[in-house]
Amino acid sequence: MNDMYISSQLLEKVNDYIARMDYMRPPVGLYAPIEYVLSLGGKRIRPMLLLMAYNIYKDSIDKALSSAVAIETYHNYTLLHDDLMDKAAMRRGKPTVHIKWDDNTAILSGDTMLVLAYKLMGQCESSCLATVMNLFSETALEIGEGQQFDMEFETRMDVSEEEYIEMIRLKTSVLLAASLKIGALLAGAPDEDAARLYDYGIRIGLAFQLQDDYLDVYGDPALFGKKVGGDILCNKKTYMLINALQRADEAQHTELVRWIEAVEYKPEEKVAAVTRLYDQIGIKELCHQKIESYFKSADECLAQVNVPEARKAVLREFVSSLVERKV
Protein backbone atom coordinates (compact mmCIF):
# COMPACT_ATOMS: atom_id res chain seq x y z
CA MET A 1 0.00 0.00 0.00
CA ASN A 2 1.68 3.22 -1.14
CA ASP A 3 1.90 6.42 0.89
CA MET A 4 -0.42 8.49 -1.30
CA TYR A 5 -3.09 5.78 -1.12
CA ILE A 6 -2.89 5.84 2.68
CA SER A 7 -3.20 9.65 2.61
CA SER A 8 -6.30 9.47 0.42
CA GLN A 9 -7.82 6.89 2.76
CA LEU A 10 -7.24 9.13 5.77
CA LEU A 11 -8.76 12.10 3.97
CA GLU A 12 -11.79 10.02 3.06
CA LYS A 13 -12.26 9.05 6.70
CA VAL A 14 -12.14 12.70 7.80
CA ASN A 15 -14.63 13.75 5.13
CA ASP A 16 -16.95 10.85 5.95
CA TYR A 17 -16.89 11.73 9.65
CA ILE A 18 -17.74 15.37 8.87
CA ALA A 19 -20.51 14.32 6.48
CA ARG A 20 -22.07 12.14 9.19
CA MET A 21 -22.05 14.87 11.84
CA ASP A 22 -25.61 15.56 13.00
CA TYR A 23 -26.63 19.20 12.78
CA MET A 24 -30.35 18.43 13.01
CA ARG A 25 -31.16 20.44 16.10
CA PRO A 26 -32.80 23.84 16.30
CA PRO A 27 -32.32 26.55 15.42
CA VAL A 28 -31.42 25.68 11.84
CA GLY A 29 -30.16 29.22 11.27
CA LEU A 30 -27.34 28.59 13.76
CA TYR A 31 -26.16 25.23 12.42
CA ALA A 32 -26.70 25.61 8.66
CA PRO A 33 -23.71 27.96 8.27
CA ILE A 34 -21.52 25.51 10.21
CA GLU A 35 -22.53 22.63 7.97
CA TYR A 36 -21.94 24.89 4.96
CA VAL A 37 -18.43 25.90 6.06
CA LEU A 38 -17.31 22.36 6.86
CA SER A 39 -18.74 21.05 3.58
CA LEU A 40 -16.51 23.35 1.51
CA GLY A 41 -13.75 20.75 1.74
CA GLY A 42 -10.11 21.57 1.17
CA LYS A 43 -6.99 19.52 1.89
CA ARG A 44 -7.87 19.08 5.58
CA ILE A 45 -4.18 19.59 6.35
CA ARG A 46 -4.49 19.83 10.14
CA PRO A 47 -6.66 16.75 10.74
CA MET A 48 -4.47 14.84 8.29
CA LEU A 49 -1.37 15.76 10.28
CA LEU A 50 -3.03 14.63 13.51
CA LEU A 51 -4.01 11.28 12.02
CA MET A 52 -0.61 10.75 10.43
CA ALA A 53 1.16 11.43 13.71
CA TYR A 54 -1.21 8.95 15.39
CA ASN A 55 -0.62 6.46 12.57
CA ILE A 56 3.12 6.49 13.27
CA TYR A 57 2.34 4.54 16.46
CA LYS A 58 -1.06 2.93 15.79
CA ASP A 59 -2.29 1.15 12.65
CA SER A 60 -5.99 1.96 13.12
CA ILE A 61 -6.77 5.67 13.36
CA ASP A 62 -10.49 5.41 14.17
CA LYS A 63 -10.07 6.41 17.83
CA ALA A 64 -8.40 9.65 16.78
CA LEU A 65 -11.04 10.76 14.28
CA SER A 66 -13.10 12.88 16.66
CA SER A 67 -9.97 14.80 17.68
CA ALA A 68 -8.96 15.25 14.04
CA VAL A 69 -12.38 16.68 13.20
CA ALA A 70 -12.17 18.88 16.31
CA ILE A 71 -9.01 20.44 14.88
CA GLU A 72 -10.68 20.96 11.50
CA THR A 73 -13.76 22.48 13.12
CA TYR A 74 -11.60 24.84 15.15
CA HIS A 75 -9.56 25.83 12.09
CA ASN A 76 -12.69 26.63 10.10
CA TYR A 77 -14.05 28.66 13.01
CA THR A 78 -10.95 30.86 12.76
CA LEU A 79 -11.41 31.19 8.99
CA LEU A 80 -15.07 32.15 9.42
CA HIS A 81 -14.15 34.97 11.80
CA ASP A 82 -11.09 35.97 9.72
CA ASP A 83 -13.32 36.35 6.66
CA LEU A 84 -15.64 38.61 8.62
CA MET A 85 -12.78 40.73 9.97
CA ASP A 86 -11.19 40.99 6.51
CA LYS A 87 -14.57 41.57 4.80
CA ALA A 88 -13.66 38.73 2.43
CA ALA A 89 -16.38 37.82 -0.06
CA MET A 90 -15.20 34.35 -1.13
CA ARG A 91 -13.69 31.27 0.50
CA ARG A 92 -12.74 28.23 -1.62
CA GLY A 93 -14.75 29.63 -4.50
CA LYS A 94 -17.95 30.06 -2.48
CA PRO A 95 -19.53 33.06 -0.72
CA THR A 96 -18.32 33.52 2.85
CA VAL A 97 -20.80 33.11 5.71
CA HIS A 98 -21.21 36.82 6.42
CA ILE A 99 -22.02 37.34 2.73
CA LYS A 100 -24.33 34.34 2.34
CA TRP A 101 -26.07 35.10 5.65
CA ASP A 102 -25.01 38.20 7.64
CA ASP A 103 -22.39 39.46 10.10
CA ASN A 104 -24.28 38.47 13.24
CA THR A 105 -24.79 34.94 11.95
CA ALA A 106 -21.07 34.67 11.18
CA ILE A 107 -20.21 35.71 14.75
CA LEU A 108 -22.67 33.40 16.47
CA SER A 109 -22.15 30.37 14.22
CA GLY A 110 -18.40 30.86 14.55
CA ASP A 111 -18.68 30.91 18.34
CA THR A 112 -20.74 27.73 18.18
CA MET A 113 -18.09 26.06 16.02
CA LEU A 114 -15.55 26.79 18.74
CA VAL A 115 -17.76 25.07 21.32
CA LEU A 116 -18.30 22.11 18.98
CA ALA A 117 -14.54 21.81 18.50
CA TYR A 118 -14.03 21.55 22.26
CA LYS A 119 -16.88 19.07 22.55
CA LEU A 120 -15.29 16.85 19.88
CA MET A 121 -11.82 17.12 21.40
CA GLY A 122 -13.26 16.22 24.78
CA GLN A 123 -14.25 12.80 23.42
CA CYS A 124 -10.64 11.57 23.50
CA GLU A 125 -9.61 8.86 25.96
CA SER A 126 -9.58 9.94 29.60
CA SER A 127 -5.94 8.88 30.06
CA CYS A 128 -4.73 11.81 27.92
CA LEU A 129 -7.74 14.13 28.19
CA ALA A 130 -6.18 16.75 30.48
CA THR A 131 -2.91 16.95 28.52
CA VAL A 132 -4.68 17.20 25.17
CA MET A 133 -7.19 19.80 26.33
CA ASN A 134 -4.46 21.94 27.91
CA LEU A 135 -2.49 21.90 24.67
CA PHE A 136 -5.60 22.63 22.60
CA SER A 137 -6.56 25.57 24.85
CA GLU A 138 -3.06 27.04 24.89
CA THR A 139 -2.94 26.77 21.09
CA ALA A 140 -6.28 28.57 20.76
CA LEU A 141 -4.98 31.42 22.95
CA GLU A 142 -1.79 31.68 20.91
CA ILE A 143 -3.69 31.89 17.63
CA GLY A 144 -5.71 34.80 18.98
CA GLU A 145 -2.49 36.48 20.08
CA GLY A 146 -1.03 36.00 16.61
CA GLN A 147 -4.08 37.55 14.98
CA GLN A 148 -3.85 40.57 17.30
CA PHE A 149 -0.17 41.06 16.48
CA ASP A 150 -0.98 40.85 12.76
CA MET A 151 -3.65 43.54 13.15
CA GLU A 152 -1.28 45.81 15.11
CA PHE A 153 1.44 45.40 12.46
CA GLU A 154 -0.86 47.01 9.87
CA THR A 155 -0.26 50.46 11.38
CA ARG A 156 3.46 50.03 12.15
CA MET A 157 6.45 50.71 9.92
CA ASP A 158 9.03 49.39 12.40
CA VAL A 159 8.05 45.70 12.58
CA SER A 160 11.21 43.59 13.00
CA GLU A 161 11.91 40.24 11.39
CA GLU A 162 11.86 38.61 14.84
CA GLU A 163 8.42 40.07 15.59
CA TYR A 164 7.09 38.87 12.24
CA ILE A 165 8.41 35.33 12.71
CA GLU A 166 6.82 35.21 16.16
CA MET A 167 3.52 36.46 14.74
CA ILE A 168 3.36 33.77 12.04
CA ARG A 169 4.46 31.14 14.56
CA LEU A 170 1.46 32.05 16.70
CA LYS A 171 -1.04 32.66 13.91
CA THR A 172 -0.16 29.73 11.65
CA SER A 173 2.45 27.30 12.95
CA VAL A 174 1.13 26.42 16.39
CA LEU A 175 -2.03 24.76 15.05
CA LEU A 176 -0.02 22.54 12.70
CA ALA A 177 2.32 21.71 15.58
CA ALA A 178 -0.53 21.01 18.01
CA SER A 179 -2.22 18.76 15.45
CA LEU A 180 0.90 16.61 15.24
CA LYS A 181 1.52 16.57 18.99
CA ILE A 182 -2.10 15.74 19.83
CA GLY A 183 -1.97 12.83 17.38
CA ALA A 184 1.17 11.55 19.07
CA LEU A 185 -0.26 12.00 22.58
CA LEU A 186 -3.46 10.17 21.67
CA ALA A 187 -1.37 7.26 20.40
CA GLY A 188 0.66 7.07 23.61
CA ALA A 189 3.91 8.26 22.05
CA PRO A 190 6.87 9.04 24.31
CA ASP A 191 7.00 12.67 25.44
CA GLU A 192 10.25 13.21 23.55
CA ASP A 193 8.67 12.11 20.26
CA ALA A 194 5.58 14.25 20.85
CA ALA A 195 7.82 17.28 21.47
CA ARG A 196 9.85 16.62 18.32
CA LEU A 197 6.71 16.32 16.22
CA TYR A 198 5.53 19.62 17.68
CA ASP A 199 8.82 21.26 16.71
CA TYR A 200 8.51 19.71 13.25
CA GLY A 201 5.07 21.32 12.88
CA ILE A 202 6.37 24.73 13.97
CA ARG A 203 9.11 24.65 11.36
CA ILE A 204 7.00 23.48 8.44
CA GLY A 205 4.40 26.11 9.36
CA LEU A 206 7.00 28.87 9.26
CA ALA A 207 8.36 27.55 5.96
CA PHE A 208 4.89 27.41 4.39
CA GLN A 209 4.01 30.95 5.47
CA LEU A 210 7.28 32.38 4.19
CA GLN A 211 6.73 30.46 0.98
CA ASP A 212 3.35 32.17 0.62
CA ASP A 213 5.09 35.54 1.12
CA TYR A 214 7.61 34.61 -1.57
CA LEU A 215 5.05 33.29 -4.05
CA ASP A 216 2.87 36.37 -3.70
CA VAL A 217 5.74 38.27 -5.30
CA TYR A 218 7.60 35.71 -7.40
CA GLY A 219 5.08 32.93 -8.00
CA ASP A 220 3.66 31.86 -11.35
CA PRO A 221 -0.01 32.95 -11.28
CA ALA A 222 -1.00 29.80 -13.18
CA LEU A 223 0.50 27.64 -10.42
CA PHE A 224 -0.06 29.95 -7.45
CA GLY A 225 -3.80 30.18 -8.18
CA LYS A 226 -4.08 33.96 -7.96
CA LYS A 227 -2.46 37.14 -9.21
CA VAL A 228 0.90 37.99 -7.71
CA GLY A 229 1.47 41.25 -5.88
CA GLY A 230 -1.53 41.26 -3.54
CA ASP A 231 0.65 41.74 -0.47
CA ILE A 232 2.52 44.59 -2.15
CA LEU A 233 -0.69 46.39 -3.08
CA CYS A 234 -2.03 46.33 0.49
CA ASN A 235 1.37 47.07 2.07
CA LYS A 236 1.22 43.88 4.11
CA LYS A 237 4.10 43.55 6.55
CA THR A 238 5.59 40.36 5.16
CA TYR A 239 9.07 38.91 5.58
CA MET A 240 9.83 40.46 2.19
CA LEU A 241 8.77 44.02 2.99
CA ILE A 242 10.20 44.05 6.52
CA ASN A 243 13.63 43.00 5.30
CA ALA A 244 13.50 45.35 2.33
CA LEU A 245 12.86 48.31 4.65
CA GLN A 246 15.68 47.26 6.96
CA ARG A 247 18.28 46.48 4.27
CA ALA A 248 17.57 49.23 1.71
CA ASP A 249 20.05 52.03 1.15
CA GLU A 250 18.80 55.61 1.56
CA ALA A 251 17.55 56.00 -2.02
CA GLN A 252 15.88 52.57 -2.07
CA HIS A 253 14.25 53.21 1.31
CA THR A 254 12.88 56.55 0.13
CA GLU A 255 11.39 54.97 -2.99
CA LEU A 256 9.94 52.06 -1.05
CA VAL A 257 8.26 54.35 1.49
CA ARG A 258 6.93 56.50 -1.35
CA TRP A 259 5.17 53.49 -2.85
CA ILE A 260 3.86 52.39 0.57
CA GLU A 261 2.38 55.83 1.24
CA ALA A 262 1.08 56.38 -2.30
CA VAL A 263 -2.68 56.90 -2.50
CA GLU A 264 -3.09 56.99 -6.26
CA TYR A 265 -1.15 54.59 -8.48
CA LYS A 266 -1.53 51.96 -11.17
CA PRO A 267 -1.46 48.57 -9.43
CA GLU A 268 0.78 46.94 -12.01
CA GLU A 269 3.28 49.80 -11.72
CA LYS A 270 3.46 49.54 -7.94
CA VAL A 271 3.94 45.76 -8.04
CA ALA A 272 6.66 46.07 -10.69
CA ALA A 273 8.46 48.88 -8.84
CA VAL A 274 8.46 47.20 -5.44
CA THR A 275 9.48 43.87 -6.96
CA ARG A 276 12.37 45.62 -8.72
CA LEU A 277 13.45 47.07 -5.35
CA TYR A 278 13.27 43.60 -3.77
CA ASP A 279 15.53 42.32 -6.57
CA GLN A 280 18.04 45.13 -6.05
CA ILE A 281 18.15 44.65 -2.27
CA GLY A 282 18.50 40.85 -2.52
CA ILE A 283 15.21 39.95 -0.85
CA LYS A 284 14.36 37.11 -3.25
CA GLU A 285 17.40 35.04 -2.34
CA LEU A 286 17.18 36.00 1.34
CA CYS A 287 13.62 34.67 1.60
CA HIS A 288 14.46 31.56 -0.39
CA GLN A 289 17.33 30.75 1.98
CA LYS A 290 15.11 31.26 5.03
CA ILE A 291 12.46 28.90 3.63
CA GLU A 292 15.06 26.25 2.91
CA SER A 293 16.55 26.59 6.39
CA TYR A 294 13.16 25.96 8.01
CA PHE A 295 12.47 22.92 5.84
CA LYS A 296 15.94 21.56 6.65
CA SER A 297 15.50 22.03 10.40
CA ALA A 298 12.04 20.45 10.14
CA ASP A 299 13.56 17.37 8.54
CA GLU A 300 16.07 17.20 11.37
CA CYS A 301 13.24 17.23 13.93
CA LEU A 302 11.38 14.44 12.16
CA ALA A 303 14.55 12.38 11.85
CA GLN A 304 14.88 12.44 15.65
CA VAL A 305 11.44 10.90 16.18
CA ASN A 306 12.44 7.51 17.52
CA VAL A 307 10.53 5.13 15.25
CA PRO A 308 11.59 3.30 12.04
CA GLU A 309 11.76 5.61 9.04
CA ALA A 310 9.09 3.55 7.27
CA ARG A 311 6.57 4.59 9.95
CA LYS A 312 7.21 8.26 9.11
CA ALA A 313 7.01 7.86 5.34
CA VAL A 314 3.33 8.79 4.93
CA LEU A 315 3.74 11.98 6.96
CA ARG A 316 6.92 12.93 5.11
CA GLU A 317 5.30 12.33 1.71
CA PHE A 318 2.17 14.30 2.66
CA VAL A 319 4.17 17.35 3.74
CA SER A 320 6.27 17.12 0.56
CA SER A 321 3.07 17.05 -1.50
CA LEU A 322 2.00 20.35 0.03
CA VAL A 323 5.02 22.05 -1.51
CA GLU A 324 3.28 22.00 -4.90
CA ARG A 325 4.76 25.21 -6.19
CA LYS A 326 8.52 25.14 -5.93
CA VAL A 327 10.29 28.31 -4.89
KADAZI-V163157 format. One line per field, one symbol per residue. psi: psi as a letter, one per 30 degrees, with the letter a starting at -180 (. if undefined). A space follows every 50 residues. Layout:
BEGIN
psi->???
END
This chain:
BEGIN
psi->jleeeeeeeeeeeeeeeeffkjgiklkefefeeeeeefffbafheeeeee eeeefefkekgeffeeeefeeeeeefeeeeeeeeefhkfkjhglklefee cleeeeeeeeeeeeeeeeeeefflkffgeeeeeeeeeeeeeeeeeeeeee eefegkggkleeeeeeefeeeeefeeeeeeeeeeeefglkeeeeeeeeee eeeeeeeeeeeeeeffegljeeefglklgeeeeghkileeeeeeeffkle eeeeeeeeeefkeklkeeeeeeeeeeeeeefgeeeeeeeeeeeeeeeeee eeffkilkeeffeeeeeeeeffiejk.
END
